[in-house]
Amino acid sequence: MTEVREPETATTSELILFEKRSRRVAAVAFVRGAALLPVIGVLLIIGALASPVFFSVGNLAGVGQQASALGMVVIGESLIIMIGGMDLSLESTFGLAPMVSAWLMVPVAAFGAGTLWGWVPGLLVLLGVGATVGLINGVAIVKFRLNGFIWTLAMTIILYGVMTGITTGQTLPDEPAAWSYLGSAYWGQIPVSLVFTVLVFIGVGLFLRYHRWGRDIYAVGGNRAAARAAGIRVDRIRIGVYVAGSVLAAIGGLMEAGRVLAVASTQGYEEGIIFNVFAASVIGGVSLKGGRGGMLGAGLGVILLALVQNVLDLGNVNNYWIDAIDGAVILFALIMSRVIGGEAAAD
């Protein structure tokens, strides 16, 4: 008679194998991310040669503050890419969430709704907008199996339309100081936003490496069918990651609004931040195929892009050439990270 294994035994065995594989993937992600360090080293040398103020505390603090908002979105997008998905609408959530929040707080004279909500309800609304957008995207893509690229592209346009519609395209100033604190405050000469973003990168990195749900993200991105067979709740993981990604984008939008002390109708969508978000993730070793990548590489990708922009600004490079140079540097960094990282950095 053929021996029949108990379902629980089979499931446990498969889960153990997936956890071991996920640990290996997390270790490889470290190597992939660290491959950007030599490229960043070259940029630091170029920056020092381009301007004597490059290594000043004020300049580096400004670079860190500007990069923090982008960094939050990169964390969210990287997680979504790791499960084998993508979310183009994060750039519109980056603008819409703080816009709706500010709209409910500022007076009619400042183009708000006139409800004059306090900063605490305003923050809850901001987080709620982010979570709602992520939930809608996750359910549509996971449960209804709609094409993620087309769906989030349409959502990008819809969210931007809502953002400009409620304020007729106006910039909203005069938000409460407590609401703007995360993006505008400094502890000594260090931006609070930079400290917060670094802590989030570290926290998410540890979560991916050591928490079971974090390892499940790698498993789902690596082989969705096998992960489901191993007992992992694939749909729940995927939807949860979409929600988390949108919430992180909303917090990034709050940082950007706090940095400039206003929410502009151009924030996010018209700035085209999604291109830099994908660039930072991919050159940092997050595979578009899913199941690979880490926060070290994603963070170094953000640092690289921020340094490139700063070096170009300090070098007084003609604005008409900046986009071309940005693109060339991204391609160069991608090639170098693959060469230096060897097999570990290959898709």
C-alpha positions in Angstrom: 0.0 0.0 0.0 1.3 3.5 -0.9 2.1 5.5 2.2 0.0 8.7 2.4 1.7 11.6 4.2 -0.4 13.8 6.5 -1.1 17.2 4.9 0.3 19.0 7.9 3.6 17.1 7.7 4.0 17.9 4.0 3.1 21.5 4.5 5.6 21.9 7.4 8.4 20.3 5.3 7.8 22.7 2.4 7.7 25.7 4.7 11.0 24.8 6.3 12.6 24.5 2.8 11.2 27.9 1.9 12.5 29.5 5.1 16.0 28.2 4.4 15.8 29.5 0.9 14.6 32.9 2.0 17.5 33.2 4.5 19.9 32.5 1.6 18.1 35.1 -0.5 18.4 37.7 2.2 22.1 37.0 2.6 22.6 37.3 -1.2 20.6 40.6 -1.1 23.3 42.0 1.2 26.0 41.3 -1.4 23.9 42.7 -4.2 23.3 45.9 -2.3 26.9 46.4 -1.1 28.0 46.3 -4.8 27.0 50.0 -5.0 29.4 51.1 -2.4 32.4 51.6 -4.8 30.2 53.6 -7.2 29.1 55.9 -4.3 32.8 56.2 -3.3 33.6 57.5 -6.8 30.7 60.0 -6.5 32.0 61.3 -3.2 35.4 62.0 -4.7 33.8 63.8 -7.7 31.6 65.8 -5.3 34.6 66.9 -3.3 36.4 68.0 -6.5 33.2 69.8 -7.8 32.7 72.0 -4.8 34.5 72.8 -1.5 31.1 72.9 0.3 30.2 69.3 -0.7 31.4 67.8 2.6 30.0 70.5 4.7 27.4 69.5 7.3 24.8 71.8 5.9 25.1 70.4 2.4 25.0 66.8 3.5 22.1 67.4 5.8 20.2 69.0 3.0 20.9 66.1 0.8 19.7 63.7 3.5 16.5 65.7 4.0 15.7 65.7 0.3 16.4 62.0 -0.1 14.3 60.9 2.9 10.9 61.4 1.2 12.0 59.5 -1.9 13.5 56.8 0.4 10.2 56.1 2.0 8.6 55.5 -1.4 11.5 53.4 -2.5 11.0 51.1 0.6 7.3 50.7 -0.4 8.0 50.0 -4.1 10.8 47.6 -3.3 8.6 45.5 -1.1 6.0 45.4 -3.9 8.6 44.4 -6.5 9.8 41.7 -4.2 6.4 40.0 -4.3 6.5 40.1 -8.1 4.3 43.2 -8.5 4.6 46.9 -9.2 2.7 50.0 -8.2 3.0 53.1 -10.4 0.4 54.9 -8.3 2.7 55.4 -5.4 3.8 58.7 -6.9 0.2 60.0 -6.8 -0.4 58.6 -3.3 2.7 60.6 -2.4 0.8 63.7 -3.4 -2.8 62.9 -2.7 -2.5 61.7 0.9 -0.9 64.9 2.3 -3.1 67.0 0.0 -6.3 65.5 1.4 -4.9 65.8 4.9 -3.9 69.4 4.5 -7.2 70.3 2.7 -9.1 69.3 5.8 -6.9 71.3 8.1 -6.4 74.7 6.4 -9.0 77.5 6.0 -11.0 78.3 2.9 -8.8 81.4 2.4 -5.8 79.0 1.9 -7.9 76.8 -0.5 -8.8 74.3 2.1 -12.2 72.8 3.0 -12.5 75.1 6.0 -13.1 72.3 8.4 -10.0 73.2 10.3 -9.2 69.8 11.6 -6.3 69.4 14.0 -3.0 67.8 13.1 -3.8 64.5 14.8 -6.9 63.8 12.7 -5.0 65.1 9.8 -2.3 62.5 10.2 -4.9 59.8 10.6 -6.5 60.8 7.4 -3.1 60.8 5.6 -2.4 57.3 6.8 -6.0 56.2 6.0 -5.8 57.5 2.4 -2.5 55.6 1.9 -4.0 52.4 3.4 -7.2 52.7 1.4 -5.4 53.2 -2.0 -3.2 50.3 -1.2 -6.1 48.0 -0.3 -8.0 48.9 -3.5 -4.9 48.2 -5.6 -4.2 45.0 -3.7 -7.7 43.6 -4.0 -8.1 44.5 -7.6 -4.7 42.9 -8.6 -4.8 39.9 -6.3 -8.4 39.0 -6.0 -9.7 40.1 -9.3 -6.5 39.3 -11.2 -6.4 42.6 -13.1 -3.2 43.6 -14.8 -1.1 45.4 -12.2 0.7 47.7 -14.6 -2.5 48.9 -16.3 -4.5 49.1 -13.1 -1.9 51.2 -11.2 -1.3 53.4 -14.2 -5.0 54.2 -14.3 -5.0 54.8 -10.5 -2.1 57.1 -10.9 -4.1 59.4 -13.2 -7.3 59.1 -11.1 -5.5 60.0 -7.8 -3.8 62.9 -9.4 -7.1 64.1 -10.8 -8.7 63.9 -7.3 -5.7 65.7 -5.9 -6.0 68.7 -8.3 -9.8 68.6 -8.3 -10.4 69.2 -4.6 -8.1 72.2 -4.6 -8.5 73.4 -8.2 -4.8 72.9 -8.7 -3.7 75.3 -5.9 -0.9 74.9 -3.4 -2.0 74.5 0.2 0.2 76.4 2.8 -0.3 77.1 6.5 -0.4 73.5 7.8 0.1 73.1 11.6 3.7 73.0 12.7 3.2 69.6 14.4 1.9 68.2 11.1 5.0 69.4 9.3 7.5 68.4 12.0 8.6 65.1 10.4 9.7 66.8 7.2 11.0 70.2 8.5 12.5 69.7 12.0 16.2 69.2 12.8 17.8 67.6 15.8 20.9 69.8 16.0 22.1 69.7 12.4 20.5 66.4 11.6 17.1 66.3 9.8 14.4 64.4 11.7 13.2 63.0 8.4 16.6 61.4 7.7 16.8 59.7 11.1 13.2 58.4 10.7 13.9 57.1 7.2 17.1 55.4 8.2 15.3 53.7 11.1 12.6 52.5 8.7 15.1 51.1 6.3 16.8 49.2 9.1 13.5 48.0 10.6 12.2 46.7 7.3 15.6 45.1 6.5 15.5 43.2 9.8 11.9 42.3 9.2 12.7 40.8 5.8 15.7 38.8 7.2 14.4 37.5 10.5 10.6 37.6 10.6 8.6 34.8 9.2 6.3 37.2 7.2 9.4 38.9 5.8 10.8 35.6 4.6 7.3 34.8 3.2 7.6 37.9 1.0 10.7 36.4 -0.6 9.0 33.1 -1.0 5.9 34.6 -2.6 8.0 36.6 -5.1 10.3 33.7 -5.9 7.6 31.1 -6.6 4.0 32.0 -5.9 2.5 28.5 -6.6 5.1 26.7 -4.5 4.7 29.2 -1.6 0.9 28.6 -1.6 1.6 24.8 -1.6 3.9 25.3 1.4 1.0 26.8 3.4 1.9 30.5 3.0 -1.2 32.7 2.7 -0.1 34.2 -0.5 -3.0 36.5 -1.2 -2.9 38.0 2.3 0.8 38.7 2.0 0.4 40.3 -1.4 -2.5 42.6 -0.4 -0.7 43.5 2.9 2.4 44.5 0.9 0.4 46.8 -1.4 -1.2 48.4 1.7 2.2 48.9 3.4 3.7 50.3 0.2 1.0 53.0 -0.1 1.2 53.9 3.5 4.9 54.4 3.2 4.4 56.6 0.1 1.9 58.7 2.1 4.4 59.2 4.9 7.0 60.1 2.3 4.6 62.7 0.9 4.2 64.1 4.4 7.9 64.5 4.6 8.1 66.3 1.3 5.2 68.6 2.3 6.9 69.4 5.6 10.2 70.1 3.9 8.7 72.8 1.7 6.0 73.8 4.3 3.2 73.4 1.7 1.5 70.8 -0.4 1.9 71.6 -4.1 -0.4 70.3 -6.7 2.7 69.1 -8.6 3.9 66.9 -5.7 4.5 63.4 -6.9 2.8 62.9 -10.3 4.1 66.0 -12.1 7.5 65.6 -10.6 7.7 62.1 -12.1 9.2 60.6 -8.9 8.3 57.0 -9.9 11.2 56.9 -12.3 13.7 57.6 -9.6 11.9 55.2 -7.3 12.3 52.3 -9.7 15.8 53.4 -10.6 16.9 53.4 -6.9 15.3 50.0 -6.3 16.7 48.3 -9.4 20.3 49.6 -9.2 20.2 48.6 -5.6 19.6 45.0 -6.6 15.9 44.5 -6.2 14.9 42.2 -9.1 11.9 43.1 -11.2 11.3 39.3 -11.4 10.5 39.3 -7.7 11.9 37.3 -4.8 15.2 39.1 -4.6 16.6 42.3 -3.1 17.1 44.0 0.2 16.9 47.3 2.0 20.7 47.9 2.0 20.8 48.0 -1.8 17.6 50.1 -2.0 18.9 52.5 0.5 22.3 52.9 -1.3 20.3 53.4 -4.5 18.6 56.4 -2.9 21.9 57.7 -1.7 23.4 57.4 -5.1 20.6 59.3 -6.9 20.7 62.0 -4.2 24.4 62.5 -4.5 24.2 62.6 -8.3 21.6 65.4 -8.1 23.7 67.3 -5.5 26.9 67.1 -7.5 25.1 68.3 -10.6 23.7 71.3 -8.6 27.0 72.2 -7.0 28.7 71.9 -10.4 26.2 74.3 -12.0 25.5 71.9 -14.7 23.1 73.2 -17.4 19.6 72.2 -16.5 19.0 71.0 -20.1 21.6 68.3 -19.6 20.7 67.1 -16.1 18.1 64.5 -17.2 20.5 63.0 -19.7 23.3 62.8 -17.2 21.0 61.3 -14.5 20.0 58.6 -16.9 23.6 57.9 -17.9 24.7 57.7 -14.3 21.9 55.3 -13.5 22.9 53.0 -16.3 26.6 53.2 -15.3 25.7 52.4 -11.7 23.6 49.4 -12.8 26.4 48.0 -14.9 29.0 48.5 -12.2 26.9 46.9 -9.4 26.4 43.8 -11.6 30.1 43.6 -12.5 31.3 44.2 -8.9 28.6 42.0 -7.4 29.3 39.2 -9.8 26.8 36.2 -9.8 25.2 37.5 -6.6 24.2 40.7 -8.4 22.8 39.1 -11.5 19.1 38.7 -12.1 
